[in-house]
Amino acid sequence: MALDEHPPDWPYLHPPRGTCTIGCRSYGECHCGCGARPTWSQISHAATRRVEGRPFTFVSGHHLRIVHPRTGSWSRNGVAVDRIRPLLLWLREQHGTIRAIAIMLDIPESTIRGYLYNRKRKMVPPHNAERIVAVVLAHRKPYRPLDTWEERPGLREVPTVRG
């Protein structure tokens, strides 16, 4: 992405790279929405859109939450980690180790540890959440249609044969 290009859902008038412009509604705050304060530029450099004495648009590394072309906007539209964490804890209880879960899910072990133990993490990318839920649901007993046909379970009427 070029410096002057905006992501499709970028709500600000200035580009996402470089420093923020005066008058921006998020001036002095990280534009990913975390509320942290980014550092201020010490130099002016036109090619990278830096202006001395103005805050950067993002805290270091947070631009990947919004701007990176492969991540989409999962940091805002992902699945809350509080909904995924109990599933991972249950899987760890069933399979013994996080490494076993990582192999089963085909997700790096460090990523799963981040979902479990990093309290700053708020969202899980939808594709990883879908994998985790699919593995948890695979442990369910198969559905048997004849278990639900009774109107009042346990009170079966014995058919009578008339002849």
TITI-889232 format. One record per atom (N, C-alpha, C, O): atom name; x, y, z; residue number from 1. Coordinates in steps of 0.1 Angstrom, whole numbers, plus 2048, in hexadecimal, padded with zeros to 3 digits. Layout:
<rs>
<r 'CA' <X Y Z> NUM>
...
</rs>
This chain:
<rs>
<r 'N' <808 7F4 800> 1>
<r 'CA' <800 800 800> 1>
<r 'C' <809 80C 800> 1>
<r 'O' <812 80D 808> 1>
<r 'N' <807 815 7F7> 2>
<r 'CA' <80E 822 7F6> 2>
<r 'C' <80B 82B 802> 2>
<r 'O' <800 829 808> 2>
<r 'N' <813 835 805> 3>
<r 'CA' <811 83D 810> 3>
<r 'C' <804 846 80F> 3>
<r 'O' <7FE 848 819> 3>
<r 'N' <800 849 803> 4>
<r 'CA' <7F5 852 801> 4>
<r 'C' <7E8 84A 800> 4>
<r 'O' <7DD 84F 800> 4>
<r 'N' <7E9 83C 7FF> 5>
<r 'CA' <7DD 834 7FE> 5>
<r 'C' <7D6 832 80C> 5>
<r 'O' <7DD 831 816> 5>
<r 'N' <7C9 832 80C> 6>
<r 'CA' <7C2 82F 818> 6>
<r 'C' <7BC 821 817> 6>
<r 'O' <7B8 81D 80C> 6>
<r 'N' <7BB 81A 822> 7>
<r 'CA' <7B4 80D 822> 7>
<r 'C' <7A5 810 81F> 7>
<r 'O' <7A1 81B 821> 7>
<r 'N' <79E 807 81A> 8>
<r 'CA' <790 809 816> 8>
<r 'C' <787 80F 821> 8>
<r 'O' <77E 817 81E> 8>
<r 'N' <789 80B 82D> 9>
<r 'CA' <781 810 838> 9>
<r 'C' <788 81A 841> 9>
<r 'O' <784 81B 84D> 9>
<r 'N' <792 821 83C> 10>
<r 'CA' <79A 82A 844> 10>
<r 'C' <791 837 846> 10>
<r 'O' <78E 83E 83C> 10>
<r 'N' <78D 83A 852> 11>
<r 'CA' <784 845 855> 11>
<r 'C' <78A 853 856> 11>
<r 'O' <783 85D 858> 11>
<r 'N' <797 854 855> 12>
<r 'CA' <79E 861 857> 12>
<r 'C' <7A2 868 84A> 12>
<r 'O' <7A3 861 840> 12>
<r 'N' <7A4 875 84B> 13>
<r 'CA' <7A7 87C 83E> 13>
<r 'C' <7B6 87B 83B> 13>
<r 'O' <7BA 87C 82F> 13>
<r 'N' <7BF 878 844> 14>
<r 'CA' <7CD 876 842> 14>
<r 'C' <7D0 867 83F> 14>
<r 'O' <7C9 85E 843> 14>
<r 'N' <7DB 865 838> 15>
<r 'CA' <7DF 857 836> 15>
<r 'C' <7E3 850 843> 15>
<r 'O' <7E6 856 84D> 15>
<r 'N' <7E2 842 843> 16>
<r 'CA' <7E5 83B 84F> 16>
<r 'C' <7F4 83B 853> 16>
<r 'O' <7F7 838 85F> 16>
<r 'N' <7FD 83D 84A> 17>
<r 'CA' <80B 83D 84D> 17>
<r 'C' <810 84B 851> 17>
<r 'O' <80A 855 84C> 17>
<r 'N' <81A 84C 859> 18>
<r 'CA' <820 859 85C> 18>
<r 'C' <81A 85F 869> 18>
<r 'O' <816 857 872> 18>
<r 'N' <819 86C 869> 19>
<r 'CA' <814 873 875> 19>
<r 'C' <806 877 873> 19>
<r 'O' <801 879 868> 19>
<r 'N' <7FF 879 87E> 20>
<r 'CA' <7F1 87D 87E> 20>
<r 'C' <7F0 88C 87A> 20>
<r 'O' <7FA 893 87C> 20>
<r 'N' <7E5 891 876> 21>
<r 'CA' <7E4 89F 872> 21>
<r 'C' <7DC 8A6 87D> 21>
<r 'O' <7D3 8A0 884> 21>
<r 'N' <7DF 8B2 880> 22>
<r 'CA' <7D8 8BA 88A> 22>
<r 'C' <7C9 8BB 886> 22>
<r 'O' <7C6 8BE 87A> 22>
<r 'N' <7C0 8BA 88F> 23>
<r 'CA' <7B2 8BA 88C> 23>
<r 'C' <7AC 8AC 88A> 23>
<r 'O' <79F 8AB 88A> 23>
<r 'N' <7B4 8A2 88A> 24>
<r 'CA' <7AF 894 889> 24>
<r 'C' <7A8 891 896> 24>
<r 'O' <7AD 894 8A1> 24>
<r 'N' <79D 889 895> 25>
<r 'CA' <795 886 8A2> 25>
<r 'C' <79D 87D 8AB> 25>
<r 'O' <79A 87C 8B7> 25>
<r 'N' <7A7 876 8A5> 26>
<r 'CA' <7AF 86D 8AE> 26>
<r 'C' <7BD 872 8AF> 26>
<r 'O' <7C7 86A 8B2> 26>
<r 'N' <7BF 87F 8AE> 27>
<r 'CA' <7CC 885 8AF> 27>
<r 'C' <7D3 882 8BD> 27>
<r 'O' <7CD 884 8C7> 27>
<r 'N' <7DE 87C 8BC> 28>
<r 'CA' <7E6 878 8C9> 28>
<r 'C' <7E2 86B 8CE> 28>
<r 'O' <7E7 867 8D8> 28>
<r 'N' <7D9 864 8C7> 29>
<r 'CA' <7D5 856 8CC> 29>
<r 'C' <7D8 84C 8C0> 29>
<r 'O' <7D8 850 8B4> 29>
<r 'N' <7DA 840 8C4> 30>
<r 'CA' <7DC 835 8B9> 30>
<r 'C' <7CF 834 8B1> 30>
<r 'O' <7C5 833 8B7> 30>
<r 'N' <7D1 833 8A4> 31>
<r 'CA' <7C5 833 89C> 31>
<r 'C' <7BF 825 89A> 31>
<r 'O' <7B5 823 893> 31>
<r 'N' <7C5 81B 8A1> 32>
<r 'CA' <7BF 80E 8A1> 32>
<r 'C' <7B3 80D 8AB> 32>
<r 'O' <7AB 803 8AA> 32>
<r 'N' <7B2 816 8B4> 33>
<r 'CA' <7A7 816 8BD> 33>
<r 'C' <7AB 811 8CB> 33>
<r 'O' <7A2 810 8D4> 33>
<r 'N' <7B8 80E 8CD> 34>
<r 'CA' <7BC 808 8DA> 34>
<r 'C' <7BD 813 8E5> 34>
<r 'O' <7BC 810 8F1> 34>
<r 'N' <7BE 820 8E1> 35>
<r 'CA' <7BE 82A 8EB> 35>
<r 'C' <7CC 82E 8F0> 35>
<r 'O' <7CE 837 8F8> 35>
<r 'N' <7D6 827 8EB> 36>
<r 'CA' <7E4 82A 8EF> 36>
<r 'C' <7E9 836 8E8> 36>
<r 'O' <7E3 83B 8DE> 36>
<r 'N' <7F4 83C 8ED> 37>
<r 'CA' <7F9 848 8E8> 37>
<r 'C' <806 845 8E0> 37>
<r 'O' <810 840 8E5> 37>
<r 'N' <806 848 8D3> 38>
<r 'CA' <812 845 8CB> 38>
<r 'C' <81D 84F 8CE> 38>
<r 'O' <81B 85A 8D3> 38>
<r 'N' <829 84C 8CA> 39>
<r 'CA' <834 855 8CB> 39>
<r 'C' <833 861 8C2> 39>
<r 'O' <82B 860 8B8> 39>
<r 'N' <83B 86B 8C4> 40>
<r 'CA' <83A 877 8BC> 40>
<r 'C' <847 877 8B3> 40>
<r 'O' <851 873 8B7> 40>
<r 'N' <845 87C 8A7> 41>
<r 'CA' <850 87C 89D> 41>
<r 'C' <85A 886 8A1> 41>
<r 'O' <857 891 8A5> 41>
<r 'N' <867 882 8A0> 42>
<r 'CA' <872 88B 8A4> 42>
<r 'C' <878 892 897> 42>
<r 'O' <87F 89C 899> 42>
<r 'N' <874 88D 88B> 43>
<r 'CA' <879 893 87F> 43>
<r 'C' <86D 895 875> 43>
<r 'O' <862 88F 877> 43>
<r 'N' <870 89E 86B> 44>
<r 'CA' <866 89F 860> 44>
<r 'C' <86C 898 854> 44>
<r 'O' <878 899 851> 44>
<r 'N' <864 890 84D> 45>
<r 'CA' <869 888 842> 45>
<r 'C' <85D 887 838> 45>
<r 'O' <854 87F 83B> 45>
<r 'N' <85E 88E 82D> 46>
<r 'CA' <852 88F 824> 46>
<r 'C' <84F 881 81E> 46>
<r 'O' <843 87E 81C> 46>
<r 'N' <859 879 81B> 47>
<r 'CA' <856 86C 814> 47>
<r 'C' <84E 862 81D> 47>
<r 'O' <847 85A 818> 47>
<r 'N' <850 863 82A> 48>
<r 'CA' <849 85A 833> 48>
<r 'C' <83D 862 83A> 48>
<r 'O' <837 85C 843> 48>
<r 'N' <83A 86E 836> 49>
<r 'CA' <830 876 83B> 49>
<r 'C' <831 879 84A> 49>
<r 'O' <827 879 851> 49>
<r 'N' <83D 87B 84F> 50>
<r 'CA' <840 87E 85D> 50>
<r 'C' <841 88D 85E> 50>
<r 'O' <848 894 856> 50>
<r 'N' <83B 893 869> 51>
<r 'CA' <83D 8A1 86C> 51>
<r 'C' <842 8A2 87A> 51>
<r 'O' <83C 89C 883> 51>
<r 'N' <84D 8A9 87C> 52>
<r 'CA' <853 8AA 889> 52>
<r 'C' <849 8B0 893> 52>
<r 'O' <842 8BA 890> 52>
<r 'N' <848 8AA 89F> 53>
<r 'CA' <83F 8B0 8A9> 53>
<r 'C' <831 8AB 8A8> 53>
<r 'O' <828 8B0 8B0> 53>
<r 'N' <82E 8A2 8A0> 54>
<r 'CA' <820 89C 89F> 54>
<r 'C' <821 88D 8A2> 54>
<r 'O' <82B 887 8A0> 54>
<r 'N' <815 888 8A8> 55>
<r 'CA' <815 87A 8AC> 55>
<r 'C' <814 871 89F> 55>
<r 'O' <80E 875 896> 55>
<r 'N' <81A 865 8A0> 56>
<r 'CA' <818 85B 896> 56>
<r 'C' <809 857 896> 56>
<r 'O' <802 859 8A0> 56>
<r 'N' <805 851 88B> 57>
<r 'CA' <7F7 84D 88A> 57>
<r 'C' <7F5 841 893> 57>
<r 'O' <7EA 840 899> 57>
<r 'N' <7FE 838 894> 58>
<r 'CA' <7FC 82C 89C> 58>
<r 'C' <808 82A 8A6> 58>
<r 'O' <813 82F 8A4> 58>
<r 'N' <805 823 8B1> 59>
<r 'CA' <80F 81D 8B9> 59>
<r 'C' <817 813 8B1> 59>
<r 'O' <811 80D 8A8> 59>
<r 'N' <824 811 8B4> 60>
<r 'CA' <82C 808 8AC> 60>
<r 'C' <825 7FA 8AB> 60>
<r 'O' <822 7F4 8B5> 60>
<r 'N' <823 7F5 89F> 61>
<r 'CA' <81D 7E8 89C> 61>
<r 'C' <80E 7E8 89B> 61>
<r 'O' <809 7DE 896> 61>
<r 'N' <807 7F2 89F> 62>
<r 'CA' <7F9 7F2 89F> 62>
<r 'C' <7F3 7F5 891> 62>
<r 'O' <7E7 7F2 88F> 62>
<r 'N' <7FB 7FA 888> 63>
<r 'CA' <7F6 7FC 87B> 63>
<r 'C' <7F2 7EF 874> 63>
<r 'O' <7EA 7EF 86B> 63>
<r 'N' <7F8 7E4 878> 64>
<r 'CA' <7F5 7D7 872> 64>
<r 'C' <7E6 7D3 876> 64>
<r 'O' <7E0 7CB 86F> 64>
<r 'N' <7E1 7D9 880> 65>
<r 'CA' <7D3 7D5 884> 65>
<r 'C' <7C9 7DB 87A> 65>
<r 'O' <7BE 7D6 878> 65>
<r 'N' <7CD 7E6 873> 66>
<r 'CA' <7C4 7ED 86A> 66>
<r 'C' <7C8 7EC 85B> 66>
<r 'O' <7C1 7E9 853> 66>
<r 'N' <7D5 7EF 859> 67>
<r 'CA' <7DA 7F2 84C> 67>
<r 'C' <7DF 7E6 844> 67>
<r 'O' <7DE 7E6 838> 67>
<r 'N' <7E4 7DC 84B> 68>
<r 'CA' <7EA 7D1 844> 68>
<r 'C' <7E0 7CA 83A> 68>
<r 'O' <7D5 7C7 83F> 68>
<r 'N' <7E3 7C8 82E> 69>
<r 'CA' <7D9 7C3 824> 69>
<r 'C' <7D4 7B5 827> 69>
<r 'O' <7C9 7B2 822> 69>
<r 'N' <7DB 7AD 82E> 70>
<r 'CA' <7D6 79F 830> 70>
<r 'C' <7CE 79D 83D> 70>
<r 'O' <7C8 793 83F> 70>
<r 'N' <7CF 7A7 846> 71>
<r 'CA' <7C8 7A5 853> 71>
<r 'C' <7BA 7AB 852> 71>
<r 'O' <7B2 7A7 85B> 71>
<r 'N' <7B6 7B3 849> 72>
<r 'CA' <7A9 7B8 848> 72>
<r 'C' <7A6 7C1 854> 72>
<r 'O' <7AF 7C9 858> 72>
<r 'N' <79B 7C0 85A> 73>
<r 'CA' <798 7C8 866> 73>
<r 'C' <794 7BF 871> 73>
<r 'O' <78B 7C2 879> 73>
<r 'N' <79B 7B4 873> 74>
<r 'CA' <797 7AA 87E> 74>
<r 'C' <799 7B0 88B> 74>
<r 'O' <792 7AC 895> 74>
<r 'N' <7A2 7BA 88D> 75>
<r 'CA' <7A4 7C0 89A> 75>
<r 'C' <797 7C7 89F> 75>
<r 'O' <796 7C9 8AB> 75>
<r 'N' <78F 7CB 896> 76>
<r 'CA' <782 7D1 89A> 76>
<r 'C' <776 7C7 898> 76>
<r 'O' <76C 7C8 89F> 76>
<r 'N' <777 7BE 88E> 77>
<r 'CA' <76C 7B6 88B> 77>
<r 'C' <76F 7A7 88E> 77>
<r 'O' <767 79E 889> 77>
<r 'N' <779 7A4 895> 78>
<r 'CA' <77C 796 898> 78>
<r 'C' <773 791 8A3> 78>
<r 'O' <769 797 8A7> 78>
<r 'N' <776 785 8A9> 79>
<r 'CA' <76F 77F 8B4> 79>
<r 'C' <776 782 8C1> 79>
<r 'O' <782 781 8C2> 79>
<r 'N' <76E 786 8CB> 80>
<r 'CA' <774 78A 8D8> 80>
<r 'C' <77C 77E 8DD> 80>
<r 'O' <777 773 8DE> 80>
<r 'N' <788 781 8E2> 81>
<r 'CA' <790 777 8E7> 81>
<r 'C' <78A 770 8F4> 81>
<r 'O' <78D 765 8F7> 81>
<r 'N' <782 778 8FB> 82>
<r 'CA' <77B 772 907> 82>
<r 'C' <771 767 903> 82>
<r 'O' <76E 75E 90C> 82>
<r 'N' <76D 766 8F7> 83>
<r 'CA' <764 75C 8F2> 83>
<r 'C' <76C 74F 8EE> 83>
<r 'O' <767 744 8EE> 83>
<r 'N' <778 752 8E9> 84>
<r 'CA' <781 747 8E4> 84>
<r 'C' <789 740 8EF> 84>
<r 'O' <78C 734 8EF> 84>
<r 'N' <78D 748 8F9> 85>
<r 'CA' <796 743 904> 85>
<r 'C' <791 737 90B> 85>
<r 'O' <798 72E 90D> 85>
<r 'N' <784 737 90F> 86>
<r 'CA' <77F 72A 915> 86>
<r 'C' <77F 71E 90C> 86>
<r 'O' <782 713 911> 86>
<r 'N' <77E 720 8FF> 87>
<r 'CA' <77E 715 8F6> 87>
<r 'C' <78D 70F 8F6> 87>
<r 'O' <78F 703 8F6> 87>
<r 'N' <796 718 8F5> 88>
<r 'CA' <7A4 714 8F5> 88>
<r 'C' <7A8 70D 902> 88>
<r 'O' <7B0 703 902> 88>
<r 'N' <7A3 712 90E> 89>
<r 'CA' <7A6 70C 91A> 89>
<r 'C' <7A0 6FE 91B> 89>
<r 'O' <7A6 6F4 920> 89>
<r 'N' <794 6FC 915> 90>
<r 'CA' <78E 6EF 915> 90>
<r 'C' <796 6E5 90C> 90>
<r 'O' <798 6DA 90F> 90>
<r 'N' <79A 6EA 900> 91>
<r 'CA' <7A2 6E2 8F8> 91>
<r 'C' <7AF 6DE 8FE> 91>
<r 'O' <7B4 6D2 8FD> 91>
<r 'N' <7B6 6E7 906> 92>
<r 'CA' <7C2 6E4 90D> 92>
<r 'C' <7BF 6D9 918> 92>
<r 'O' <7C7 6D0 91A> 92>
<r 'N' <7B4 6DA 91E> 93>
<r 'CA' <7B0 6CF 928> 93>
<r 'C' <7AE 6C2 921> 93>
<r 'O' <7B1 6B8 927> 93>
<r 'N' <7A8 6C2 915> 94>
<r 'CA' <7A5 6B5 90E> 94>
<r 'C' <7B2 6AF 908> 94>
<r 'O' <7B3 6A3 908> 94>
<r 'N' <7BB 6B8 903> 95>
<r 'CA' <7C7 6B2 8FC> 95>
<r 'C' <7D4 6B4 903> 95>
<r 'O' <7DE 6AF 8FE> 95>
<r 'N' <7D4 6BB 90F> 96>
<r 'CA' <7E0 6BB 917> 96>
<r 'C' <7E9 6C6 915> 96>
<r 'O' <7EE 6CC 91F> 96>
<r 'N' <7ED 6CA 909> 97>
<r 'CA' <7F6 6D5 907> 97>
<r 'C' <7F2 6DF 8FD> 97>
<r 'O' <7E9 6DC 8F4> 97>
<r 'N' <7F7 6EB 8FD> 98>
<r 'CA' <7F5 6F5 8F3> 98>
<r 'C' <7FB 6F1 8E6> 98>
<r 'O' <7F5 6F4 8DB> 98>
<r 'N' <806 6EA 8E7> 99>
<r 'CA' <80D 6E6 8DA> 99>
<r 'C' <804 6DC 8D2> 99>
<r 'O' <803 6DD 8C6> 99>
<r 'N' <7FD 6D3 8D9> 100>
<r 'CA' <7F4 6CA 8D3> 100>
<r 'C' <7E8 6D1 8CC> 100>
<r 'O' <7E4 6CE 8C1> 100>
<r 'N' <7E3 6DC 8D3> 101>
<r 'CA' <7D8 6E4 8CD> 101>
<r 'C' <7DD 6EB 8C1> 101>
<r 'O' <7D6 6EC 8B7> 101>
<r 'N' <7EA 6F1 8C2> 102>
<r 'CA' <7EF 6F8 8B7> 102>
<r 'C' <7F1 6EF 8AA> 102>
<r 'O' <7EE 6F4 89F> 102>
<r 'N' <7F5 6E3 8AC> 103>
<r 'CA' <7F6 6DA 8A1> 103>
<r 'C' <7E9 6D6 89B> 103>
<r 'O' <7E7 6D6 88F> 103>
<r 'N' <7DF 6D4 8A4> 104>
<r 'CA' <7D2 6D1 89F> 104>
<r 'C' <7CB 6DC 898> 104>
<r 'O' <7C4 6DA 88E> 104>
<r 'N' <7CD 6E9 89C> 105>
<r 'CA' <7C7 6F4 896> 105>
<r 'C' <7CF 6FA 88B> 105>
<r 'O' <7CA 702 883> 105>
<r 'N' <7DB 6F6 88A> 106>
<r 'CA' <7E5 6FB 880> 106>
<r 'C' <7E6 70A 881> 106>
<r 'O' <7E6 712 878> 106>
<r 'N' <7E7 70E 88E> 107>
<r 'CA' <7EA 71C 892> 107>
<r 'C' <7F7 71C 89A> 107>
<r 'O' <7F8 713 8A2> 107>
<r 'N' <800 726 899> 108>
<r 'CA' <80C 726 8A1> 108>
<r 'C' <809 725 8B0> 108>
<r 'O' <800 72C 8B5> 108>
<r 'N' <811 71E 8B7> 109>
<r 'CA' <810 71C 8C5> 109>
<r 'C' <810 72A 8CC> 109>
<r 'O' <809 72C 8D6> 109>
<r 'N' <819 733 8C8> 110>
<r 'CA' <81A 740 8CE> 110>
<r 'C' <80D 748 8CC> 110>
<r 'O' <80A 750 8D5> 110>
<r 'N' <806 746 8C1> 111>
<r 'CA' <7FA 74D 8BF> 111>
<r 'C' <7EF 748 8C9> 111>
<r 'O' <7E8 750 8CF> 111>
<r 'N' <7EF 73B 8CB> 112>
<r 'CA' <7E5 736 8D4> 112>
<r 'C' <7E8 73A 8E2> 112>
<r 'O' <7DF 73D 8EA> 112>
<r 'N' <7F5 73A 8E6> 113>
<r 'CA' <7F9 73F 8F3> 113>
<r 'C' <7F5 74E 8F5> 113>
<r 'O' <7F0 752 900> 113>
<r 'N' <7F6 756 8EA> 114>
<r 'CA' <7F1 764 8EA> 114>
<r 'C' <7E3 765 8ED> 114>
<r 'O' <7DE 76D 8F5> 114>
<r 'N' <7DB 75C 8E7> 115>
<r 'CA' <7CC 75C 8E9> 115>
<r 'C' <7C9 759 8F7> 115>
<r 'O' <7C0 75E 8FD> 115>
<r 'N' <7D1 750 8FD> 116>
<r 'CA' <7CE 74B 90B> 116>
<r 'C' <7D3 755 916> 116>
<r 'O' <7CC 757 91F> 116>
<r 'N' <7DF 75A 914> 117>
<r 'CA' <7E5 761 91F> 117>
<r 'C' <7E7 770 91D> 117>
<r 'O' <7EA 777 927> 117>
<r 'N' <7E6 775 911> 118>
<r 'CA' <7E8 783 90F> 118>
<r 'C' <7DB 78B 912> 118>
<r 'O' <7D2 78A 90A> 118>
<r 'N' <7DB 791 91D> 119>
<r 'CA' <7CF 798 922> 119>
<r 'C' <7CC 7A5 91A> 119>
<r 'O' <7C1 7AA 91B> 119>
<r 'N' <7D6 7AA 913> 120>
<r 'CA' <7D4 7B6 90B> 120>
<r 'C' <7CD 7B3 8FE> 120>
<r 'O' <7C7 7BB 8F8> 120>
<r 'N' <7CE 7A6 8F9> 121>
<r 'CA' <7C7 7A2 8ED> 121>
<r 'C' <7B8 7A3 8EE> 121>
<r 'O' <7B3 79F 8F8> 121>
<r 'N' <7B1 7A9 8E4> 122>
<r 'CA' <7A3 7AB 8E5> 122>
<r 'C' <79C 7A2 8DB> 122>
<r 'O' <791 79D 8DE> 122>
<r 'N' <7A1 7A0 8CF> 123>
<r 'CA' <79A 799 8C4> 123>
<r 'C' <7A3 78E 8BF> 123>
<r 'O' <7AF 78E 8BF> 123>
<r 'N' <79C 784 8B9> 124>
<r 'CA' <7A2 779 8B2> 124>
<r 'C' <79D 77A 8A3> 124>
<r 'O' <792 77C 8A1> 124>
<r 'N' <7A7 778 89A> 125>
<r 'CA' <7A2 779 88C> 125>
<r 'C' <797 76E 889> 125>
<r 'O' <798 763 88E> 125>
<r 'N' <78E 772 881> 126>
<r 'CA' <782 769 87F> 126>
<r 'C' <787 75B 879> 126>
<r 'O' <781 751 87D> 126>
<r 'N' <791 75A 871> 127>
<r 'CA' <795 74D 86B> 127>
<r 'C' <79A 744 876> 127>
<r 'O' <798 738 876> 127>
<r 'N' <7A2 74A 880> 128>
<r 'CA' <7A7 742 88B> 128>
<r 'C' <79C 73D 895> 128>
<r 'O' <79B 732 89A> 128>
<r 'N' <792 747 897> 129>
<r 'CA' <787 743 8A0> 129>
<r 'C' <77F 738 89A> 129>
<r 'O' <77A 72F 8A1> 129>
<r 'N' <77D 738 88D> 130>
<r 'CA' <775 72E 886> 130>
<r 'C' <77C 720 887> 130>
<r 'O' <776 716 88A> 130>
<r 'N' <78A 720 886> 131>
<r 'CA' <791 713 888> 131>
<r 'C' <78F 70E 896> 131>
<r 'O' <78D 702 898> 131>
<r 'N' <790 717 8A0> 132>
<r 'CA' <78F 712 8AE> 132>
<r 'C' <781 70D 8B1> 132>
<r 'O' <780 702 8B7> 132>
<r 'N' <777 714 8AC> 133>
<r 'CA' <769 70F 8AF> 133>
<r 'C' <767 702 8A8> 133>
<r 'O' <760 6F9 8AD> 133>
<r 'N' <76C 701 89B> 134>
<r 'CA' <76A 6F4 894> 134>
<r 'C' <770 6E8 89B> 134>
<r 'O' <76A 6DD 89C> 134>
<r 'N' <77C 6EA 8A1> 135>
<r 'CA' <783 6DF 8A8> 135>
<r 'C' <77B 6DC 8B5> 135>
<r 'O' <779 6D0 8B9> 135>
<r 'N' <776 6E6 8BC> 136>
<r 'CA' <76E 6E4 8C8> 136>
<r 'C' <761 6DC 8C5> 136>
<r 'O' <75D 6D3 8CC> 136>
<r 'N' <75A 6E0 8BA> 137>
<r 'CA' <74E 6DA 8B6> 137>
<r 'C' <750 6CC 8B1> 137>
<r 'O' <747 6C3 8B1> 137>
<r 'N' <75C 6C9 8AC> 138>
<r 'CA' <75F 6BB 8A7> 138>
<r 'C' <75F 6B1 8B3> 138>
<r 'O' <75E 6A5 8B1> 138>
<r 'N' <761 6B6 8BF> 139>
<r 'CA' <760 6AD 8CB> 139>
<r 'C' <752 6AA 8D0> 139>
<r 'O' <751 6A1 8D8> 139>
<r 'N' <748 6B0 8CA> 140>
<r 'CA' <73A 6AD 8CE> 140>
<r 'C' <736 69F 8C9> 140>
<r 'O' <73B 69A 8C0> 140>
<r 'N' <72D 69A 8D1> 141>
<r 'CA' <727 68D 8CD> 141>
<r 'C' <71F 68F 8C1> 141>
<r 'O' <718 69A 8BF> 141>
<r 'N' <71E 686 8B8> 142>
<r 'CA' <716 688 8AC> 142>
<r 'C' <707 689 8AF> 142>
<r 'O' <702 682 8B9> 142>
<r 'N' <700 690 8A7> 143>
<r 'CA' <6F2 693 8A9> 143>
<r 'C' <6EA 686 8A5> 143>
<r 'O' <6ED 681 89A> 143>
<r 'N' <6E1 682 8AD> 144>
<r 'CA' <6D9 676 8A9> 144>
<r 'C' <6CA 67B 8A8> 144>
<r 'O' <6C5 67F 8B2> 144>
<r 'N' <6C4 67B 89C> 145>
<r 'CA' <6B7 681 89B> 145>
<r 'C' <6AC 67A 8A3> 145>
<r 'O' <6A3 681 8A7> 145>
<r 'N' <6AE 66D 8A6> 146>
<r 'CA' <6A3 666 8AE> 146>
<r 'C' <6A3 66A 8BC> 146>
<r 'O' <69A 667 8C3> 146>
<r 'N' <6AD 671 8C1> 147>
<r 'CA' <6AE 676 8CF> 147>
<r 'C' <6A4 681 8D1> 147>
<r 'O' <6A1 684 8DD> 147>
<r 'N' <69F 688 8C7> 148>
<r 'CA' <697 694 8C9> 148>
<r 'C' <689 693 8C4> 148>
<r 'O' <682 69D 8C5> 148>
<r 'N' <685 687 8C0> 149>
<r 'CA' <677 686 8BA> 149>
<r 'C' <66C 686 8C4> 149>
<r 'O' <661 689 8C0> 149>
<r 'N' <66F 682 8D0> 150>
<r 'CA' <665 681 8DA> 150>
<r 'C' <660 68F 8DF> 150>
<r 'O' <667 698 8E0> 150>
<r 'N' <653 690 8E1> 151>
<r 'CA' <64E 69C 8E6> 151>
<r 'C' <651 69E 8F5> 151>
<r 'O' <654 6A9 8F9> 151>
<r 'N' <64F 693 8FC> 152>
<r 'CA' <653 693 90A> 152>
<r 'C' <65D 688 90D> 152>
<r 'O' <659 67C 90E> 152>
<r 'N' <66A 68B 90E> 153>
<r 'CA' <674 680 90F> 153>
<r 'C' <671 677 91B> 153>
<r 'O' <66D 67C 926> 153>
<r 'N' <673 66A 919> 154>
<r 'CA' <671 661 924> 154>
<r 'C' <663 65B 925> 154>
<r 'O' <661 651 92C> 154>
<r 'N' <659 661 91E> 155>
<r 'CA' <64C 65D 91F> 155>
<r 'C' <647 658 912> 155>
<r 'O' <63F 65E 90B> 155>
<r 'N' <64D 64D 90E> 156>
<r 'CA' <649 647 901> 156>
<r 'C' <63C 63F 902> 156>
<r 'O' <63A 637 90C> 156>
<r 'N' <634 640 8F9> 157>
<r 'CA' <628 638 8F9> 157>
<r 'C' <62B 62B 8F1> 157>
<r 'O' <631 62B 8E7> 157>
<r 'N' <626 620 8F7> 158>
<r 'CA' <629 613 8F1> 158>
<r 'C' <61E 611 8E6> 158>
<r 'O' <612 612 8E9> 158>
<r 'N' <622 60E 8DA> 159>
<r 'CA' <618 60D 8CF> 159>
<r 'C' <610 600 8D2> 159>
<r 'O' <616 5F6 8D6> 159>
<r 'N' <603 600 8D0> 160>
<r 'CA' <5FB 5F4 8D1> 160>
<r 'C' <5F8 5EF 8C3> 160>
<r 'O' <5F6 5F6 8BA> 160>
<r 'N' <5F7 5E2 8C3> 161>
<r 'CA' <5F4 5DB 8B6> 161>
<r 'C' <5E6 5D7 8B7> 161>
<r 'O' <5E2 5CF 8C0> 161>
<r 'N' <5DE 5DB 8AD> 162>
<r 'CA' <5D0 5D7 8AD> 162>
<r 'C' <5CE 5CD 8A2> 162>
<r 'O' <5D3 5CF 897> 162>
<r 'N' <5C8 5C3 8A5> 163>
<r 'CA' <5C7 5B8 89B> 163>
<r 'C' <5BA 5B3 898> 163>
<r 'O' <5B9 5AA 88F> 163>
</rs>
